[in-house]
Every structure is written in structure tokens, then in C-alpha cells.
């Protein structure tokens, strides 16, 4: 997303003649802002997914951290208590 915003900005600057550059680039600013906000939202969602899930050591599937066992293969994350 950030790369898309940069490409959009550079393309606008390269393709527009200098007399209209300021108005045309200013017209693209809302799209660039939208791309920047969208990329930030996607990064936050990605971080949340990484922090709220864990990988099963047996089947390598992602499961929620709160789950006591893997819903795919049944691996028990909490070992039996020692007495």
C-alpha cells in the first residue's frame, strides 16, 4: 500500500506538465491519503493477528492463543500437571 502511494505520487509528477503539476498532484492527494490510512490499518490487523494466535507444533496451523488444544489435530498445548 505504501509502495502504491509512492508510485501514484511519482507517476503524477512525471506525467503532468509543470504548469498543471500543482493542481493535478493536489487532486491525487486524497487517494494517497486513503492508501496511507489503508496500509496503516492493514499493518495493525497483521500485528493483532500475530499477537493473538499461536502455531501448533504438530500441524503448523494457526490457532487462537486462548485455545487449550488445536482445533485441527487435537494437540494439547497445556501439558499434564506433575504430581
JOVEN-V35635 format. One record per pair of residues at least 12 apart in sequence whose ideal C-beta (glycine too) atoms are under 10 Angstrom apart, sorted by sequence separation. I is the first residue (numbers start at 1). J is the second residue. D is the distance in Angstrom with one decimal. If there is no record, write none. Layout:
# JOVEN-V35635
<<I	J	D> <I	J	D>>
This chain:
# JOVEN-V35635
<<12	24	6.0> <13	25	6.4> <16	28	9.5> <50	62	9.3> <52	64	6.4> <53	65	6.4> <54	66	9.7> <58	70	6.8> <59	71	10.0> <60	72	9.3> <61	73	7.5> <63	75	9.1> <65	77	9.1> <12	25	5.1> <49	62	8.0> <52	65	5.9> <54	67	8.4> <56	69	9.0> <57	70	8.9> <59	72	5.1> <60	73	9.5> <12	26	9.6> <51	65	8.1> <52	66	8.6> <53	67	9.4> <56	70	4.2> <58	72	8.7> <59	73	4.2> <61	75	9.5> <63	77	8.4> <12	27	8.6> <13	28	9.6> <55	70	9.5> <56	71	9.1> <58	73	5.1> <59	74	9.3> <9	25	7.3> <12	28	5.0> <54	70	9.4> <56	72	6.7> <57	73	9.9> <58	74	8.6> <59	75	7.2> <8	25	9.9> <11	28	8.9> <12	29	9.5> <56	73	6.4> <58	75	4.5> <56	74	9.5> <57	75	6.9> <9	28	7.1> <12	31	9.5> <56	75	5.4> <8	28	6.2> <9	29	8.9> <12	32	8.8> <57	77	8.8> <56	77	8.1> <9	31	9.5> <5	28	9.7> <8	31	6.4> <9	32	5.9> <54	77	7.6> <8	32	6.0> <5	31	8.1> <6	32	8.7> <9	35	9.6> <4	31	9.5> <5	32	4.9> <8	35	7.0> <4	32	9.1> <5	33	8.5> <7	35	9.7> <5	34	8.7> <6	35	9.1> <5	35	4.0> <6	36	10.0> <4	35	5.4> <5	36	5.6> <3	35	9.3> <4	36	9.7> <5	37	10.0> <1	34	9.5> <2	35	7.5> <5	38	9.1> <1	35	5.3> <2	36	7.0> <4	38	9.1> <5	39	7.3> <1	36	7.4> <4	39	8.2> <1	37	9.0> <2	38	9.7> <3	39	8.9> <1	38	5.4> <2	39	5.0> <1	39	3.1> <2	40	9.1> <1	40	8.4> <1	41	9.1> <1	42	6.4> <2	43	9.3> <1	43	8.7>>
